[in-house]
Amino acid sequence: MGFMAERAATRMGARQRYRTAARMQRRRSWMESKMGMRQDFDRKEEEPVEAAPPPPAAASAGAPEEPGYVAELERLAKLRDQGIVSEEEFQAKKKQILGI
């Protein structure tokens, strides 16, 4: 293929990609406006944003934080003790949580 033919093919491919992207953006905008998902940026009054509550403080300042799987294992042990979960199910889930 000659230089000019290759250049024309590259330009045609780029033009087609641009048209496809533009069509997808128009479709996305139309769908967002139809479903009411577009944000209205020219609002006259802004609603105050509430601050997220601070994370709960640790019981003792110097104690290291427990990993999340410890609480999950304790919860499963309680279920096992209550008879809701069998011993085999408990052991299988424990192995899954610990990655054994």
N, CA, C and O of each residue as an XYZ file, in Angstrom:
400
protein
N       0.856     -1.157      0.000
C       0.000      0.000      0.000
C       0.907      1.226      0.000
O       1.912      1.271      0.710
N       0.548      2.192     -0.785
C       1.353      3.390     -0.898
C       1.182      4.313      0.296
O       0.283      4.139      1.118
N       2.052      5.281      0.370
C       2.034      6.242      1.470
C       0.713      6.996      1.537
O       0.141      7.133      2.618
N       0.223      7.483      0.418
C      -1.015      8.269      0.395
C      -2.222      7.404      0.766
O      -3.118      7.855      1.481
N      -2.242      6.168      0.281
C      -3.356      5.278      0.602
C      -3.362      4.941      2.091
O      -4.421      4.880      2.715
N      -2.183      4.723      2.652
C      -2.083      4.416      4.079
C      -2.515      5.608      4.923
O      -3.206      5.447      5.930
N      -2.109      6.795      4.514
C      -2.493      8.009      5.226
C      -3.998      8.229      5.156
O      -4.614      8.620      6.148
N      -4.596      7.984      3.997
C      -6.039      8.141      3.846
C      -6.781      7.132      4.722
O      -7.788      7.472      5.343
N      -6.293      5.907      4.774
C      -6.932      4.884      5.603
C      -6.850      5.265      7.085
O      -7.806      5.062      7.832
N      -5.726      5.809      7.500
C      -5.561      6.230      8.890
C      -6.527      7.359      9.221
O      -7.151      7.360     10.282
N      -6.649      8.318      8.309
C      -7.564      9.443      8.534
C      -9.008      8.979      8.567
O      -9.798      9.461      9.379
N      -9.363      8.042      7.689
C     -10.734      7.536      7.671
C     -11.053      6.792      8.965
O     -12.154      6.913      9.503
N     -10.090      6.024      9.459
C     -10.292      5.308     10.714
C     -10.450      6.262     11.880
O     -11.300      6.053     12.745
N      -9.632      7.314     11.911
C      -9.734      8.308     12.978
C     -11.067      9.034     12.914
O     -11.689      9.279     13.948
N     -11.507      9.377     11.730
C     -12.787     10.059     11.561
C     -13.939      9.175     12.030
O     -14.871      9.655     12.676
N     -13.875      7.895     11.705
C     -14.934      6.979     12.128
C     -14.957      6.811     13.645
O     -16.029      6.752     14.247
N     -13.775      6.735     14.266
C     -13.723      6.633     15.729
C     -14.297      7.891     16.375
O     -15.006      7.802     17.378
N     -13.994      9.070     15.806
C     -14.527     10.315     16.347
C     -16.045     10.344     16.228
O     -16.740     10.716     17.174
N     -16.556      9.953     15.068
C     -18.012      9.947     14.876
C     -18.691      8.982     15.834
O     -19.749      9.290     16.382
N     -18.092      7.820     16.039
C     -18.671      6.849     16.963
C     -18.678      7.391     18.382
O     -19.679      7.260     19.087
N     -17.580      7.996     18.811
C     -17.498      8.564     20.162
C     -18.503      9.693     20.333
O     -19.150      9.800     21.374
N     -18.635     10.538     19.309
C     -19.584     11.642     19.392
C     -21.019     11.119     19.477
O     -21.830     11.647     20.237
N     -21.328     10.084     18.698
C     -22.666      9.506     18.722
C     -22.953      8.885     20.089
O     -24.056      9.019     20.618
N     -21.955      8.205     20.658
C     -22.141      7.607     21.976
C     -22.351      8.681     23.042
O     -23.168      8.503     23.946
N     -21.622      9.795     22.943
C     -21.783     10.874     23.910
C     -23.160     11.520     23.795
O     -23.786     11.831     24.807
N     -23.634     11.723     22.563
C     -24.986     12.279     22.389
C     -26.031     11.347     22.972
O     -26.972     11.796     23.627
N     -25.870     10.052     22.738
C     -26.824      9.076     23.269
C     -26.782      9.074     24.793
O     -27.826      9.030     25.443
N     -25.578      9.121     25.365
C     -25.435      9.137     26.820
C     -26.071     10.388     27.416
O     -26.757     10.310     28.436
N     -25.848     11.540     26.788
C     -26.428     12.793     27.283
C     -27.949     12.742     27.214
O     -28.635     13.173     28.141
N     -28.472     12.213     26.108
C     -29.920     12.130     25.955
C     -30.508     11.222     27.040
O     -31.540     11.540     27.631
N     -29.848     10.096     27.295
C     -30.352      9.156     28.291
C     -30.283      9.762     29.687
O     -31.213      9.598     30.476
N     -29.199     10.455     30.001
C     -29.075     11.086     31.315
C     -30.140     12.157     31.506
O     -30.725     12.257     32.585
N     -30.399     12.953     30.487
C     -31.412     13.995     30.625
C     -32.801     13.386     30.728
O     -33.661     13.911     31.436
N     -33.025     12.285     30.027
C     -34.323     11.623     30.080
C     -34.569     11.020     31.458
O     -35.688     11.064     31.970
N     -33.520     10.457     32.057
C     -33.664      9.809     33.356
C     -33.455     10.781     34.510
O     -33.604     10.390     35.668
N     -33.119     12.023     34.230
C     -32.933     13.007     35.287
C     -31.631     12.847     36.036
O     -31.547     13.206     37.210
N     -30.606     12.310     35.378
C     -29.335     12.078     36.048
C     -28.357     13.230     35.863
O     -27.314     13.258     36.516
N     -28.660     14.151     35.013
C     -27.740     15.266     34.795
C     -27.786     16.207     35.985
O     -28.844     16.443     36.568
N     -26.655     16.728     36.329
C     -26.595     17.667     37.438
C     -26.868     19.066     36.913
O     -26.480     19.426     35.802
N     -27.540     19.832     37.736
C     -27.818     21.213     37.379
C     -26.769     22.070     38.073
O     -26.842     22.280     39.284
N     -25.794     22.565     37.318
C     -24.679     23.278     37.922
C     -24.972     24.753     38.169
O     -24.192     25.421     38.848
N     -26.062     25.274     37.642
C     -26.349     26.692     37.856
C     -27.443     26.884     38.902
O     -28.337     27.710     38.720
N     -27.379     26.134     39.983
C     -28.325     26.304     41.072
C     -28.017     27.603     41.798
O     -26.858     27.993     41.944
N     -29.063     28.259     42.245
C     -28.890     29.524     42.950
C     -28.420     29.301     44.380
O     -27.587     30.053     44.886
N     -28.946     28.281     45.026
C     -28.573     28.021     46.414
C     -27.978     26.633     46.521
O     -28.483     25.674     45.938
N     -26.928     26.546     47.253
C     -26.246     25.276     47.441
C     -26.730     24.662     48.746
O     -26.861     25.352     49.757
N     -26.990     23.372     48.716
C     -27.370     22.673     49.926
C     -26.112     22.410     50.742
O     -25.094     22.008     50.179
N     -26.155     22.626     52.050
C     -24.952     22.388     52.864
C     -24.606     20.904     52.882
O     -25.483     20.046     52.985
N     -23.341     20.628     52.783
C     -22.857     19.256     52.805
C     -22.527     18.906     54.249
O     -21.751     19.597     54.910
N     -23.134     17.815     54.731
C     -22.877     17.400     56.105
C     -21.541     16.668     56.178
O     -21.191     15.878     55.301
N     -20.815     16.954     57.241
C     -19.522     16.299     57.432
C     -19.745     14.866     57.896
O     -20.672     14.589     58.658
N     -18.909     13.974     57.442
C     -19.008     12.580     57.849
C     -18.598     12.467     59.316
O     -17.672     13.153     59.751
N     -19.273     11.611     60.081
C     -18.894     11.485     61.494
C     -17.506     10.878     61.614
O     -17.117     10.043     60.797
N     -16.760     11.293     62.628
C     -15.406     10.750     62.791
C     -15.469      9.268     63.121
O     -16.454      8.808     63.700
N     -14.434      8.509     62.762
C     -14.429      7.079     63.076
C     -14.394      6.871     64.577
O     -13.831      7.694     65.298
N     -14.985      5.784     65.064
C     -14.993      5.563     66.515
C     -13.576      5.402     67.044
O     -12.721      4.787     66.408
N     -13.348      5.971     68.225
C     -12.020      5.921     68.829
C     -11.770      4.529     69.392
O     -12.705      3.850     69.815
N     -10.533      4.112     69.398
C     -10.167      2.807     69.941
C     -10.350      2.827     71.454
O     -10.298      3.891     72.070
N     -10.565      1.653     72.062
C     -10.805      1.566     73.503
C      -9.604      2.090     74.283
O      -9.762      2.858     75.232
N      -8.429      1.683     73.890
C      -7.226      2.212     74.520
C      -6.337      2.783     73.434
O      -6.194      2.195     72.362
N      -5.749      3.916     73.709
C      -5.016      4.643     72.677
C      -3.809      3.866     72.168
O      -3.461      3.992     70.994
N      -3.158      3.064     73.013
C      -1.946      2.382     72.608
C      -2.182      1.010     72.005
O      -1.244      0.413     71.478
N      -3.420      0.481     72.065
C      -3.685     -0.881     71.589
C      -3.759     -0.896     70.066
O      -4.359     -0.004     69.465
N      -3.152     -1.906     69.437
C      -3.258     -2.007     67.980
C      -4.679     -2.436     67.589
O      -5.363     -3.120     68.351
N      -5.095     -2.038     66.432
C      -6.447     -2.334     65.970
C      -6.526     -3.783     65.498
O      -5.603     -4.291     64.861
N      -7.658     -4.452     65.824
C      -7.858     -5.841     65.410
C      -8.133     -5.903     63.920
O      -8.778     -5.007     63.375
N      -7.660     -6.933     63.259
C      -8.018     -7.106     61.850
C      -9.511     -7.410     61.725
O     -10.127     -7.896     62.673
N     -10.087     -7.127     60.568
C     -11.512     -7.315     60.362
C     -11.956     -8.758     60.435
O     -13.107     -9.032     60.778
N     -11.067     -9.690     60.119
C     -11.483    -11.086     60.106
C     -11.704    -11.638     61.508
O     -12.391    -12.648     61.660
N     -11.141    -11.006     62.538
C     -11.324    -11.492     63.904
C     -12.787    -11.349     64.310
O     -13.360    -12.268     64.895
N     -13.388    -10.217     64.007
C     -14.796     -9.998     64.337
C     -15.682    -10.971     63.571
O     -16.667    -11.475     64.112
N     -15.338    -11.233     62.324
C     -16.110    -12.177     61.515
C     -16.025    -13.587     62.096
O     -17.027    -14.301     62.146
N     -14.839    -13.985     62.531
C     -14.688    -15.309     63.136
C     -15.439    -15.409     64.459
O     -16.021    -16.451     64.760
N     -15.434    -14.348     65.246
C     -16.185    -14.352     66.509
C     -17.681    -14.482     66.251
O     -18.387    -15.188     66.971
N     -18.154    -13.795     65.223
C     -19.576    -13.869     64.874
C     -19.937    -15.284     64.425
O     -20.983    -15.812     64.804
N     -19.074    -15.893     63.621
C     -19.318    -17.269     63.181
C     -19.275    -18.251     64.350
O     -20.046    -19.210     64.383
N     -18.380    -18.017     65.307
C     -18.296    -18.894     66.478
C     -19.579    -18.817     67.290
O     -20.054    -19.834     67.796
N     -20.147    -17.619     67.421
C     -21.416    -17.477     68.142
C     -22.528    -18.235     67.429
O     -23.346    -18.898     68.066
N     -22.553    -18.132     66.099
C     -23.563    -18.859     65.336
C     -23.387    -20.370     65.499
O     -24.367    -21.110     65.593
N     -22.138    -20.816     65.532
C     -21.869    -22.246     65.738
C     -22.332    -22.674     67.121
O     -22.940    -23.734     67.268
N     -22.051    -21.858     68.144
C     -22.445    -22.187     69.513
C     -23.964    -22.213     69.668
O     -24.490    -22.972     70.481
N     -24.660    -21.399     68.903
C     -26.126    -21.372     68.961
C     -26.747    -22.509     68.162
O     -27.948    -22.757     68.270
N     -25.950    -23.195     67.371
C     -26.454    -24.313     66.587
C     -26.982    -23.913     65.222
O     -27.566    -24.743     64.526
N     -26.793    -22.665     64.822
C     -27.270    -22.188     63.525
C     -26.357    -22.695     62.412
O     -26.819    -23.032     61.321
N     -25.051    -22.746     62.702
C     -24.059    -23.202     61.731
C     -23.420    -24.468     62.270
O     -23.077    -24.537     63.450
N     -23.259    -25.462     61.423
C     -22.631    -26.705     61.867
C     -21.117    -26.517     61.994
O     -20.553    -25.536     61.509
N     -20.477    -27.481     62.657
C     -19.019    -27.415     62.843
C     -18.284    -27.462     61.512
O     -17.283    -26.769     61.330
N     -18.778    -28.284     60.573
C     -18.143    -28.392     59.256
C     -18.250    -27.073     58.485
O     -17.298    -26.635     57.840
N     -19.430    -26.452     58.566
C     -19.612    -25.160     57.885
C     -18.722    -24.091     58.499
O     -18.155    -23.255     57.797
N     -18.607    -24.133     59.843
C     -17.754    -23.171     60.529
C     -16.298    -23.329     60.099
O     -15.622    -22.343     59.807
N     -15.816    -24.572     60.062
C     -14.426    -24.820     59.683
C     -14.164    -24.404     58.234
O     -13.113    -23.844     57.922
N     -15.128    -24.681     57.352
C     -14.963    -24.305     55.940
C     -14.899    -22.791     55.790
O     -14.058    -22.271     55.057
N     -15.782    -22.088     56.481
C     -15.798    -20.628     56.384
C     -14.547    -20.032     57.021
O     -14.009    -19.044     56.520
N     -14.080    -20.620     58.117
C     -12.868    -20.140     58.780
C     -11.665    -20.269     57.836
O     -10.844    -19.357     57.737
N     -11.573    -21.402     57.149
C     -10.485    -21.589     56.197
C     -10.578    -20.573     55.056
O      -9.563    -20.071     54.574
N     -11.806    -20.279     54.633
C     -11.994    -19.299     53.551
C     -11.572    -17.914     54.001
O     -10.906    -17.194     53.256
N     -11.954    -17.530     55.218
C     -11.617    -16.196     55.737
C     -10.115    -16.065     55.944
O      -9.523    -15.041     55.603
N      -9.506    -17.089     56.497
C      -8.071    -17.034     56.786
C      -7.218    -17.289     55.542
O      -6.010    -17.052     55.556
N      -7.838    -17.766     54.480
C      -7.106    -18.012     53.243
C      -6.246    -19.262     53.306
O      -5.188    -19.329     52.680
N      -6.695    -20.238     54.053
C      -5.933    -21.496     54.205
C      -6.361    -22.471     53.144
O      -5.848    -23.589     53.090
